[in-house]
Amino acid sequence: MTQRDATPSRDTGADRTERELREALSALADGVRAAPDAYRTARGEWLRRERRRRLVLAVLIAVVFTLATLIGLWVLNRTPADPGVIFSGTGSHAGVSLPGSPTGTSLPPSHP
């Protein structure tokens, strides 16, 4: 029986476990040696991934912008064959005929 076993310990079970775990992790950490170029390698990989993310984002933005532009142009170019209701000249309102315009084209009177 050793002196340590004979004397009552003030450490509770949780304190002793924590102390032993701390000592074991400290011994393990003392034995670990980082590679000399580990930081440079990790930073290079991170920068490569960041460049790739930015490139993918730029391509995605360009694709979305191009699709939106093409869809907008396609919608605008789908004009109906008939001239429409606004300038058809079939209304019964009193309008002002434009000089030199084809018959039937009119504008409403202007307000002062």
C-alpha positions in Angstrom: 0.0 0.0 0.0 1.4 3.3 -1.0 1.2 6.7 0.7 -1.1 7.9 -2.0 -3.5 5.0 -1.4 -3.5 5.4 2.4 -4.3 9.0 2.5 -7.8 10.0 1.8 -8.0 11.9 -1.5 -9.8 15.2 -1.7 -10.3 14.6 -5.4 -13.8 13.5 -6.3 -14.2 11.0 -9.1 -15.0 13.7 -11.7 -12.0 15.8 -10.7 -9.6 12.8 -10.9 -11.0 11.7 -14.2 -10.6 15.3 -15.6 -7.0 15.5 -14.3 -6.0 12.1 -15.7 -7.7 13.0 -19.1 -5.8 16.3 -19.2 -2.5 14.6 -18.5 -3.1 12.0 -21.1 -4.1 14.6 -23.8 -1.1 16.7 -22.9 1.2 13.8 -23.3 -0.4 13.0 -26.6 -0.2 16.6 -27.8 3.5 16.7 -26.9 4.2 13.8 -29.2 2.5 15.4 -32.2 4.7 17.3 -34.6 3.2 19.2 -37.5 4.7 19.0 -41.0 6.8 22.1 -41.8 4.7 23.0 -44.8 1.3 22.0 -43.4 0.0 25.6 -43.2 1.1 26.4 -46.7 -0.5 23.2 -48.1 -3.8 23.8 -46.2 -3.9 27.5 -47.3 -3.2 26.5 -50.9 -6.1 24.0 -50.9 -8.4 26.6 -49.3 -7.5 29.2 -51.9 -8.1 26.7 -54.7 -11.5 25.9 -53.4 -12.3 29.6 -52.9 -11.3 30.3 -56.6 -13.4 27.4 -57.8 -16.4 28.7 -55.7 -16.1 32.2 -57.2 -15.7 30.9 -60.7 -18.8 28.7 -60.4 -20.7 31.6 -58.9 -19.7 33.9 -61.8 -20.7 31.3 -64.4 -24.0 30.8 -62.6 -24.7 34.5 -62.6 -23.8 34.8 -66.3 -26.1 31.9 -67.1 -29.0 33.3 -65.2 -28.6 36.8 -66.7 -28.4 35.3 -70.2 -31.5 33.2 -69.7 -33.4 36.1 -68.3 -32.4 38.3 -71.2 -33.3 35.7 -73.8 -36.6 35.0 -72.2 -37.4 38.7 -72.0 -36.5 39.2 -75.7 -38.5 36.1 -76.7 -41.6 37.4 -74.8 -41.2 40.9 -76.3 -40.9 39.5 -79.8 -44.1 37.5 -79.6 -46.3 40.3 -80.9 -49.9 39.5 -81.9 -50.8 39.7 -85.6 -53.7 42.1 -85.1 -52.8 45.8 -84.3 -54.4 45.6 -80.8 -57.2 47.5 -79.1 -55.4 50.7 -78.1 -54.7 52.1 -81.6 -57.4 50.2 -83.6 -59.5 53.3 -84.1 -62.8 51.4 -83.6 -63.7 53.3 -80.4 -66.6 55.7 -80.2 -64.7 58.4 -78.3 -64.1 61.8 -79.7 -60.4 62.0 -80.5 -58.1 64.3 -82.3 -56.8 63.0 -85.7 -53.1 63.3 -86.2 -52.2 65.2 -89.3 -50.6 63.0 -92.0 -51.6 59.8 -90.1 -53.7 57.1 -91.7 -57.4 57.4 -91.3 -58.8 55.9 -88.2 -55.8 56.7 -86.0 -56.6 59.2 -83.3 -55.5 60.5 -79.9 -57.6 61.7 -77.1 -57.9 65.5 -76.7 -55.1 67.1 -74.7 -55.7 68.8 -71.4 -54.3 72.2 -70.7 
